[in-house]
Amino acid sequence: MQRALIVITIILFGALSTAAMLEHGFIGIFLSPMQSLAATQIFFDLLISLTLVLVWMWNDAKANGRNIWPWLIATLAVGSFGPLVYLLTRKSSSR
């Protein structure tokens, strides 16, 4: 069930990201947050959230013997897709 929700999220978020990229272009995605204070706030909220996720992924990867660097680079390059795919490929633990 959890994996299915992650896959659905990746598909739906991928469709939204593709539509935004087609409408605004790659550079436009980064310029849009600077057009209003509300959009800037959302951008920085995402930045803070992804930083917290990166800290969690770092600790989780270390605890599970995974290499963090591909996931760190993916998160910096494509945002939330990095952590989503990390979760999809993560082996469930019985902690």
Secondary structure, 3 states (H helix, E strand, C coil): CHHHHHHHHHHHHHHHHHHHHHHHHHHHHHHHHHCCHHHHHHHHHHHHHHHHHHHHHHHHHHHHCCCCHHHHHHHHHHCCHHHHHHHHHCCCCCC
